[in-house]
Amino acid sequence: MNGVALVCMIGAGVLLPLMDLVFGRFVTVFNNFITGAAGADEFRSGINEYTLYFVYLFVAKFVFTYGWATLLSTNAIRTTRSLRIDFIRQTLRQEIAFFDSSEAGSISGHVTTNANLVNQGISEKLGLAITAMVTFFAAFVVAFSVQWKLTLITICIVPAIVLSTSVCMAIDAGQEKEIMGIYSRAGRLAEEVFSSVRNVYVFWAYPKLSRKYGALLEEAAVVGARKSPNYAVLFSVEFFCIYSGYGLAFWQGIRMYHSGEITEPGRIVTVIFAVLLGAQALTQIAPQTVVISKAAAAAHQLFQTIDRVSNIDSLSDDGVKPEECHGDLEFRDVVFAYPSRPDTKVLKGLTRPVTCISPGACLLDSSSTLPIPARQR
């Protein structure tokens, strides 16, 4: 499925530069008719021929675009579903101490928000980015095949666009990763508050917790505000380079046409539109890479849990299992502290026997084994 989608993306990306080639021939046909170099019959024949080319290219573009969009969306849904299942499975394998640490984050936020970001990054946005890259290379192949010298003159705008895009996207990826971490902490705080809302209300803790939650959102807003200057530099440099190349190509193309180096005006139009199409394809890559960078940051948080090896794997079948177990249970010098508060000892040297009368029936049930000694101490 991915291979077919890749072929469709390549086909859709190649077709746009071919339209520029056909449009340049259109301009040549009109110019020959206006200057008297071609008669009315030849003019009609040329117009009909290139019009059919446009129709064929349009149909092929529609088929290829519909194909890769459908295939990528279907594959993204399946991948996201598998990712969510693996994340839930690995989360259930973790020891209890994992959920009391900041490493766990917001489970619901990971399953919903992060998985949705991954889905966006590997579906339509990925297809648009690949199609734009194919269009970029195909456009310059067409431009070089038509007039290599004019193409070399106008290609100077490409390095500036590539450099600005690379730097700005690297900065944006780091900022997006930082924002995702802040939102994860905020979601985890909200989960803890709602799970123990009675205690929060009884101890009148919700004003303090709401201020803490608001501080996390403000922290994310501050980091997000730093993204605006980055985008301003990115898009201003890109469009400045595009329109500068537009003016340079027209100026030099007309000079070469007057000197006789270019014999057909349609060649100038083809080179100009092909180079501009390639440059615009680079600008289309930038917004898609923003979404893809968000998806990468979200996937990184998901895979941190998926790849984590649990200290106590509850789903593992390893180890020796006794066929029968008889005897009493005894807590002996138990010292316990929550991982989030390691300096506060909840149990200090707890020693308490639990007599088992029969299998499955003990003197103290699971709900009273620890609370009773805790109240006594």
C-alpha positions in Angstrom: 0.0 0.0 0.0 2.8 2.4 0.9 4.6 1.6 -2.4 1.5 2.3 -4.5 1.0 5.6 -2.6 4.6 6.6 -3.2 4.2 6.0 -6.9 1.0 8.1 -6.9 2.8 10.9 -5.1 5.7 10.9 -7.6 3.3 10.9 -10.5 1.3 13.8 -9.0 4.5 15.8 -8.4 5.8 15.3 -11.9 2.6 16.4 -13.7 2.7 20.0 -12.6 6.1 20.9 -14.3 4.8 19.1 -17.4 1.9 21.6 -17.4 4.4 24.5 -17.5 6.0 22.8 -20.5 2.7 22.6 -22.3 1.8 26.2 -21.3 5.1 27.4 -22.8 4.2 25.7 -26.1 0.8 27.5 -25.9 2.6 30.8 -25.7 4.7 30.0 -28.7 1.6 29.0 -30.8 -0.1 32.3 -29.9 3.1 34.3 -30.6 3.6 32.7 -34.0 0.0 33.4 -35.0 0.2 37.1 -33.9 3.4 37.7 -35.7 2.1 36.0 -38.8 4.6 33.1 -38.7 1.7 30.6 -38.6 -1.7 30.5 -40.3 -5.2 30.1 -38.9 -5.3 26.4 -39.6 -2.0 25.8 -37.9 -3.0 27.9 -35.0 -6.2 25.9 -34.5 -4.4 22.6 -34.8 -1.8 23.7 -32.2 -4.4 25.0 -29.8 -6.5 21.8 -30.0 -3.4 19.6 -29.5 -2.2 21.4 -26.4 -5.7 21.7 -25.0 -6.0 17.9 -25.1 -2.6 17.7 -23.3 -4.0 19.8 -20.5 -7.1 17.6 -20.2 -4.9 14.5 -20.1 -2.7 16.0 -17.4 -5.6 17.1 -15.4 -7.2 13.6 -15.4 -3.9 12.0 -14.4 -3.3 14.6 -11.7 -6.7 13.9 -10.2 -6.2 10.1 -10.3 -2.8 10.2 -8.7 -3.7 12.7 -6.0 -6.9 10.8 -5.1 -4.9 7.6 -5.0 -2.1 8.7 -2.6 -4.5 10.7 -0.4 -6.8 7.6 0.1 -4.0 5.1 0.6 -2.0 7.3 3.0 -5.1 8.2 5.1 -6.1 4.5 5.4 -2.6 3.5 6.3 -2.3 6.3 8.9 -5.5 5.2 10.6 -4.2 1.7 10.9 -0.8 2.8 12.1 -2.3 5.1 14.7 -4.6 2.4 15.9 -1.7 0.0 16.4 0.3 2.7 18.1 -2.5 3.3 20.6 -2.9 -0.4 21.3 0.9 -0.8 21.9 1.0 2.3 24.1 -1.9 1.0 26.3 -0.4 -2.5 26.4 3.0 -1.2 27.5 1.4 1.2 30.0 -0.4 -1.7 31.7 3.0 -3.5 31.9 4.6 -0.8 34.0 5.0 -1.0 37.7 2.9 1.2 40.0 5.8 3.5 40.8 5.9 4.5 37.1 2.5 6.2 37.4 3.6 8.2 40.4 6.5 9.8 38.5 6.6 12.6 36.0 7.8 10.2 33.4 4.3 8.8 32.9 2.7 12.1 31.9 -0.9 12.3 30.9 -2.1 8.9 29.7 -5.3 10.2 28.1 -3.3 13.1 26.5 -0.9 10.6 25.0 -3.7 8.4 23.6 -5.8 11.2 22.2 -3.8 14.3 21.4 -0.4 12.8 20.7 -1.9 10.0 18.6 -3.9 12.4 16.6 -0.8 14.5 15.9 1.0 11.4 14.7 -2.0 10.6 12.4 -1.8 14.1 10.9 1.9 13.8 10.4 1.9 10.5 8.5 -1.2 11.0 6.4 -2.1 14.0 4.2 0.7 16.3 5.4 3.4 13.6 4.6 1.9 13.2 1.1 1.9 16.9 0.4 5.5 17.2 1.6 6.7 14.3 -0.7 4.7 15.6 -3.6 6.2 19.1 -3.2 9.8 17.6 -3.1 9.1 15.7 -6.3 7.7 18.8 -7.9 10.8 20.7 -7.0 13.2 18.3 -8.7 10.9 17.7 -11.7 10.5 21.5 -12.3 14.2 22.0 -12.5 14.6 19.0 -14.8 12.0 20.6 -17.2 13.7 24.1 -16.9 17.2 22.8 -17.6 15.9 20.8 -20.6 14.3 23.9 -22.1 17.0 26.6 -21.5 19.9 25.7 -19.2 21.5 29.1 -19.0 18.4 31.0 -17.9 17.7 28.3 -15.4 21.2 28.6 -13.9 20.7 32.3 -13.5 17.4 32.0 -11.7 18.3 29.0 -9.6 20.3 31.2 -7.2 17.1 31.7 -5.1 17.0 28.0 -4.1 20.0 27.9 -1.7 18.6 30.9 0.2 15.2 29.2 0.6 16.7 25.9 1.6 19.0 27.5 4.2 16.2 29.6 5.8 13.8 26.7 5.9 16.3 24.3 7.4 17.3 26.7 10.2 13.8 27.8 11.1 12.4 24.2 11.0 15.2 23.1 13.4 14.3 25.8 15.8 10.6 25.1 15.5 11.1 21.4 16.2 12.8 22.1 19.5 10.1 24.6 20.5 7.3 22.1 19.6 8.9 19.4 21.7 9.1 21.7 24.7 5.4 22.7 24.3 4.3 19.1 24.1 6.1 18.4 27.4 4.4 21.3 29.1 1.0 20.2 27.9 1.7 16.6 29.1 2.4 17.9 32.6 -0.7 20.0 32.6 -2.8 17.1 31.5 -1.4 14.9 34.2 -2.2 17.5 36.8 -5.8 17.7 35.6 -6.1 13.9 35.7 -4.8 13.8 39.3 -7.2 16.6 40.4 -10.3 14.9 38.8 -9.4 11.5 40.2 -9.2 12.8 43.7 -11.8 15.7 43.5 -13.2 14.9 46.9 -9.9 15.5 48.7 -9.3 18.6 46.6 -12.6 20.1 47.7 -12.4 19.0 51.3 -8.9 20.5 51.8 -9.9 23.6 49.7 -6.9 22.9 47.4 -8.5 23.7 44.1 -7.5 27.4 44.1 -3.9 26.5 44.5 -4.2 23.7 41.9 -6.0 25.8 39.4 -3.2 28.5 39.7 -0.7 25.7 39.2 -2.5 24.5 36.1 -2.8 28.1 34.8 0.9 28.6 35.3 1.6 25.6 33.1 -0.6 27.0 30.3 1.1 30.4 30.6 4.4 28.7 30.3 3.3 26.9 27.1 1.9 30.2 25.8 5.3 31.9 26.4 7.1 29.2 24.5 4.5 29.3 21.7 4.9 33.1 21.4 8.6 32.5 20.6 7.5 30.6 17.5 6.0 33.7 15.8 9.3 35.5 15.1 10.6 32.2 13.7 7.7 31.9 11.3 8.0 35.6 10.3 11.6 35.1 9.3 10.8 31.9 7.5 8.0 33.1 5.3 9.3 36.6 4.6 12.7 35.2 3.4 10.9 32.5 1.3 8.6 34.9 -0.5 11.3 37.6 -1.0 13.4 35.0 -2.7 10.5 33.9 -4.9 9.5 37.3 -6.2 13.2 38.3 -6.6 13.7 35.3 -8.8 10.5 36.2 -10.7 11.9 39.6 -11.6 15.4 38.4 -12.4 14.0 35.7 -14.8 11.9 38.1 -16.7 14.7 40.7 -17.0 17.3 38.2 -18.2 14.9 36.2 -20.4 13.9 39.3 -22.4 17.5 40.3 -22.9 18.4 36.8 -24.2 15.3 36.9 -26.5 16.4 40.2 -28.0 19.9 38.9 -28.5 18.6 35.8 -30.4 19.9 33.3 -27.8 16.3 32.3 -27.1 14.3 31.9 -30.3 10.9 31.1 -28.8 9.2 33.3 -26.2 7.5 30.2 -24.9 10.8 28.9 -23.6 11.2 32.0 -21.4 7.7 31.4 -20.0 8.4 27.7 -19.4 11.7 28.4 -17.5 10.2 31.2 -15.4 7.1 29.2 -14.4 9.1 26.0 -13.8 11.7 27.7 -11.6 9.0 29.5 -9.7 7.0 26.3 -9.4 10.1 24.6 -7.9 10.7 27.5 -5.5 7.0 27.5 -4.5 7.2 23.8 -3.9 9.9 24.5 -1.3 7.6 27.0 0.4 4.9 24.3 0.5 7.3 21.9 2.2 7.8 24.3 5.2 4.2 24.2 6.5 4.0 20.4 6.1 7.3 20.0 8.0 5.8 22.0 10.9 3.1 19.4 11.2 5.5 16.5 10.7 7.8 17.9 13.4 4.8 18.1 15.8 4.0 14.5 14.9 7.7 13.5 15.6 7.6 15.2 19.0 4.4 13.4 19.9 5.6 10.1 18.7 8.8 10.5 20.7 6.7 10.8 23.9 4.6 7.7 23.0 7.7 5.6 22.2 9.3 6.6 25.5 6.6 4.6 27.2 6.4 1.9 24.6 10.2 1.2 24.7 10.5 1.4 28.5 11.3 -1.8 30.2 9.2 -2.3 33.3 10.9 -3.1 36.6 8.0 -5.4 37.4 6.3 -6.7 34.2 2.8 -7.8 35.2 2.2 -9.4 31.7 5.3 -11.5 31.7 5.2 -15.3 32.0 8.9 -15.6 33.0 9.9 -17.0 36.3 9.2 -20.1 38.5 5.6 -20.6 39.4 4.9 -23.0 42.4 2.1 -25.4 41.9 0.9 -25.0 45.5 1.6 -22.3 48.0 0.9 -22.8 51.8 1.9 -20.5 54.6 1.3 -17.2 56.2 2.2 -13.7 55.0 4.3 -11.4 57.0 5.4 -7.8 56.4 8.9 -7.5 58.0 10.7 -4.1 58.3 8.9 -2.5 55.4 10.0 1.0 54.5 8.1 2.8 51.7 8.1 6.2 50.1 6.3 7.4 47.0 8.7 8.1 44.0 7.4 11.6 43.6 8.1 12.3 47.3 11.2 10.2 48.1 12.1 12.2 51.3 8.7 11.4 52.9 8.6 7.9 54.4 5.0 6.6 54.5 5.9 3.3 56.2 8.9 3.0 58.5 9.9 -0.5 59.6 6.4 -1.9 59.3 6.3 -5.5 60.7 2.9 -7.3 60.7 1.9 -11.0 60.2 -1.1 -11.9 58.2 -2.5 -15.4 59.0 -3.9 -17.4 56.1 -6.7 -19.7 57.3 -7.3 -21.3 53.9 -6.4 -20.6 50.3 -8.1 -17.3 49.4 -9.2 -16.5 52.9 -6.8 -14.6 55.1 -7.3 -12.9 58.4 -6.9 -9.4 56.9 -8.2 -8.6 53.4 -6.3 -6.6 50.9 -8.1 -3.4 51.7 -7.3 -3.4 55.4 -3.7 -4.8 55.4 -2.0 -1.5 55.1 -4.5 1.1 56.2 -4.9 -0.5 59.8 -1.1 -0.4 60.5 -0.9 3.1 59.0 -3.6 4.4 61.4 -1.9 2.6 64.3 1.4 4.3 63.6 
